[in-house]
Amino acid sequence: MSASRFLPLALAAFVATAAFAQTPVPTPAAPAPAPAEAAPTPTAPVPAQAKAWILMDHTSGQVLAGENIDQALEPASITKVMTSYVVAAEMAAGKVKPTDMVRISENAWRSGGAGTDGSYSALAINSEVKLDDVLHGLVIQSGNDAAIALAEHVAGSEAAFVDLMNRYAQRLGMKNSHFENAHGLSAPGHVMTARDIAVLSRALISQFPDHYALYKIKEFTYGGIQQWNRNGLLWKDASVDGLKTGHTSAAGYCLAASAQRGDQRLISVVLGIDTQSKADGFKLREEGNLALLNWGFRFFETHSVYDAGAKVADQKLWRGEVESVPLGVTEALRVTVPRGRYAELKPSMDVPKQLLAPIAKGQQIGTLRLSLDGKVVAERPLVALADVAEGGFFSRMNDDFWLWWEGE
């Protein structure tokens, strides 16, 4: 083939490459413009006397604020969020049913019942109770006896159930948490972090919404005994619909909370409030969480940038049967930013300069990033949305020439 015939192809390739290299632009409808001189976002309110705390956006998973979020601490009864997650997952897999009859063993009665210092659901020894009722006792009353009975029913023993807890935690990416029991009483090596609790809470809410609905129930009566939810925020703020309190002398006063206002949901966690006063402990953990939630709702907003499977860009392709391959994200990209600053996001793509066929659908090609003030706030793999086979012999030969030419 003569050089004169290659020239139009080269120009076309150059124009196409320039077009394909353009940075993708977020696609949702533009929000209302920010005020000309919007005030900066104030710093987050620090929960008094807390060892660790975090505020996370549920939709995007972004950490909006926090301190010591990866410090391993005793979680007390917040452990039961993991216990209930495992039960919900095993029910979803069809391994146990809400109608199962759960035997309340002597171990569950002695280790988690009225004879202990912790909370209990008043389940009678050697009785059989419907799993759904035991689960209500776990979530609402925070019963240690309910936790042990459920563990034994689901896995045969509490030790086997704890192994499930650790396996599920690993699957969820809870990197700095480890469980030794199903109820949360102090045990060597039994720890969670604020970040891991938020990650777990986010998974529970999104994966098992029907199960999560138990967490907003304020009271449950079983066997003639009325049991009250220990999360005082359920009475103080109508937007709060979970999650879990915790307290031991070693763990201090703890609370994980979640609230939804409009289409935005936030998750807050406050751990390790150290006070000798029970009333002060309740007050400080509730005030700390509520202040964080109010701050997050007031100053942040979450936007949908790309849906899963949506095309982000077309990328120039060499040696293929077509000249480009569509790129997209496998998971929906949502981003949380200070209110009024969405339009300031800077998108960028990190993709190979020369991409060669064949390409398989789902193959990672590069990375999409969104930045604000020079900091990456969201990142997703860019994958091929279609298979692209190699082109014919002459097409490949033509591309090889120009690949060589560009390499020179």
N, C-alpha and C positions, 0 to 999 in steps of 0.2 A: 504494500500500500504506500502511495507517495506521501511525501511530507505535506503537500498542499491539502491532501484529504484529511490529514491529522489536525490541521490548524483549527477548523471549525469545531472539531471534537474537543480540542484543548480549551478553546474559549468557552464552550458550553460547560465543560467540567469545572472551569474556574468560576463561572457565574453560579453554577449549582452549588459548588463548595461554599462560596460566600454566603449563599442563601441558607444553606443547611447549618452554617456555623453560628447563625444568629442565636442570641440568648433567648430562651423561652420566657414568655411573659405570663404571670398568673392570670387565669381566665375568668374568675367570678366577677359579677357586677361590681363596679367601683363603689366603695363606700363614700359617704359624704365627706367632703374635704375637711381637714383639721383646721382649727382656728389658726390665724396667722402666727400667733406667738403662744402656742399651747404650753401650759406649765409642765415641767418635767414630772415624771411619775415619782411620787414620794416613796421612801424606803418602806419595806414591809414592817408591820407592827410585830415586835419580838415578844413571844409569849413569856410571861414572867416566870422565872425560876425553872424553865424547861432545859433539859440537857440536849435535846434535839427536836427539830420541827421542820415541817415542809409544807408547801402549798403546790399542788399539781393540777394542771388542767386535764380533765378526764378525756376530752376528745382528742387532743393532740399529744397528750402524755408529757408535755413540757413542764419542767420545774420552774415555777414562777419566782419562788423565793425559798430560802431554807438555811439552816445552820446545822452542822454535824449530821448531815442527812445519811451518811454512810457509816456512822458510828454504831457498832453492835451494842444493843442494850437489852435488858430484860423487858419483854413486852407485856407481862402479866396476861390478863384475859383477852387482849387483842389477838393473842394466839388463836382464839376461837374463830376468828375470821378465816384462818387457814383451815381449821377443822371443818367449818361449814362449807368452804370451797371444795374440799375433797369429797364431802358427802354429796354436794350438788353435782360434781363431775361424775361420781360413781352412779348417781341416779340417772344422769343424762346418758350414760353408757349402758343403762339397763341392768346394772349389776345389783342394785337394791331399788326398792319402791317405797313411796310414801306410806303405803298401806301395810308394809312389813310390820310384824310384831317384834319389838326389841325387848330382849330379856335384860332386866336390871340385875346384874350379877352382884354378889357380895363385894367383889372388888370395887365395882362402880359405887356401891352404896357406902362402903367404908372409906374409900380414897377420895370420894368427891361429894359425900353427903353431909348430913347435918353435924356429924362429929368432927368436921374439919373447919378451918378458919375461913375458907372461901365460900363463894356463893353456891347455892345448890337449888335443884328443882323439885325437891321433896318427892323423889321417885321411890316407891316402896321396894324393899329388897325382894328379889326373886319374882317380882311381878313382870308382866308383859305389857308393854305400852306401844301404841302405834308410833311408827317412826316419825311421822309428821308432828305428833305431839312432843316427842323428845326433841325434835329439831326446834320447835318453838321454844322449849325450855332452854335450849343451848343459846339461841340468838337473843331472845328477849330477856330472860332471867339470868343469862350467863352461867347456867348450871354446870358445875364441874362434874357432877354425877351424870348429867346428860352427855357431856363430852366423852367420858370414858365409855358409857353404854353404847353410844354411836360408834366409837372407834372399834369396840369389840364386835359389834354387829357387822360392820362394813368389812373389817379385815381379819376377824377371828381373835385378835388380841390388840391391846393398845400399842404394843411394840411394833407389830406389823403395820398398824395404821400410821404410826409415826414415820415409818419408812416411806409410806405413800406420801405423807406430808412433805418430806424432804425431796422426794422425786418430783412431785408437782411444783414445788418451789423452784427447783432447778430448771424445770421446763419453762416456768414463767420468767426466768432471768433474775430471780431473787438471790443475788450473788453473795450477800453477807448475812444470810439468815440460816439458822439451824434449829431444829426442833427435837426435844427430848420427851415431850408428852403432848397430849391433846387438849389440855386445859389451861396451861400457862403458869401454874405454880412454879416457884423458883426451882431450877435444876441446873447443875453445871453444864455449860455449853448451850443452854436454851436461850437464843437471842434472835432479835430482829432489828432492822434499821428503819428509820423513818421513810427512806426511799422505797425499801422493799414492801413496807406496809401500804404505801400509796400505790405501788405497782400491783400488789395483790388486790387491793380494793378496786382498782380500775378494771382488772380482769373479772372479778366477781360481778361487778355492775354490768359490764358489757356482755359477758358470756352467759350469765344466768340471771336475767332481770326478774324472772318470776320468783326465784329464790331470794334475790336481794330485797324484794318487797317485804319480806319478814322483818327486816331491820327497822322499818318505820312504825311497826305495831307498838303501841304504847303499853298495852297490858295484855296478859294472857292468864286465864284461870284454868287450873287443872287440879282435879281431886278436891275441889272446893276451896283451893288456895289461890288467891289472886296474886299474880306476879307482875311487877312493874319493870318496864324497860329502864335501864340505868343511864341511858343517854339523855341527860337533861335538856340538850339542845332541841329535842323533838317538841318540847313545850315552849321553847323560847323563840324559835324561828320556823315558820311554816315551810320554808324552802328546804330545811334539813330533813333528810329521809334515811339517815344512817350515820355512822356505822357502829362503833364499839368502844366501850370504856374498858379500863383495866387499872388494877391497883394491887400491889403487894408492898411490903415494907422495903424490899430491895428495888423494885421497879419504880416506886413512886406513883404519882397519879398520871394516867395516860388517857388519851382519847383520840380516836380516828373518826373524822366526820366527813360527810359528803352532803352537798346541797345543789339543787338545780333551780336556776332562775331563768325563765324563758327557755332558750335552747342551749344555754351554757351550764355546764356542770363542773364543779371544782371539788377537789379532795384535799383535806387538811389533816395533818397528823402532829400531835404534840406529845412528847414523851418525857418521862423522868422528872416531873414536878415534885420537888422535895419539900414537904411541909408536914409538920406533926398534926396539923388540924385537918380533920376530915372535911369540914365545911369549906375551909380555904382550898383544899385540894380540888374538890368538886368545882368550886367557883373559878379557880385559876385555869383549869383545863378547859372549861366551857368558854370562858372569856377569851382565852388565847386562840382557840379554834374559830370562834365566831368573828373575832377581829380580823383574822387572816382571810376568812371567806368574804367578809364585807369588803376588805381591801382588794381582793382579787376581782370580785364582780364589778367594783367601781372603776378600776383602772385598766382592765384587760378585756380583750375581745378575741374570739376565735373565728377564723375564716377557713372555708373550704377552698383549696387551691386547685387540686386535681383529684378526680375520682379514680378508683382502682380501674386499670385497663384503659384509661383515657390517653389519647395521644398528646405527648408533650412537644415533640419535634420530629422532623424527618432528618435522618442522618445520611450523608453521602456515603455510598458503598461502591467499592471496586471489585471487579471480577465477578459480579453478580448478574443474574438474569434480568434484574431491574437496577435502576441507578440509586435507589435509596431504600432505607428501611425505617418504618415508623418506630419511634421509641416512646415508652410510657412507664408508668409506675404500677407495681403489682398491688401495693397497698395505698389506700386513699391518703393523700397528703393534706393534713390540716395544720394550721399554724396559729399560735397564740401570740399576740403582740400588744403593746400598750395602745389604748384606745386612740383612734385617729391617725395611727402611723402605718396602717396596712400598705398604703400607696408608696411608702418609702422602702419597702422590701426590695432587695437586689437579688434577682435570680441569676444563676450561672449553671453551666453544664461542664462537667469534666468528661470528655469523650476522646477516643483515640483520633489522632490526626489522620490516619489512614486505616479505614475499616475494610476488611476483606471478607468476601463470601467464601464458603457458605455460612449462613447465620440461622440458628435455631430459635424458634419462638420461645420466649422466656429467658433467653441468654442475657446475662448482664453485660451491657455495653459500656456503661459509665455511671456517673453519679450526678444527681440534681441537688443543688443547694440553694437555700434561701437565707440571706444575710440581712441584718439590721445593725447599723452603726459598726460595721466591720466584723460583727460576730455572727457565726452560723447559728440560726435558730431552728432550722429544719433541714434534714438530709434524707434522701431516698435513693436506692439503686434505680438506674435507668435500664430497662430491659427491652429487648426486641418484641414487638407486638405481632410479628409474623415471621414465618419461615422464608428464607431467601436462598435458593439454590445457586450454584455456580452458573455463570453464563456459558455460552458456546465458545468454541475454540477461538474464533476470530475476535469475539468480544473480549475474552480474557487476554489475548495477545495485545490488543489495543490498549487495554488498561495497564498491562505490564509495562508497555513502553512509557506511558505517561507517569507511572509510578517511578520508573527509573529516571525519567527526565526531572521529576520533582525532587528526587533524591539527590540529583546532581546539584 
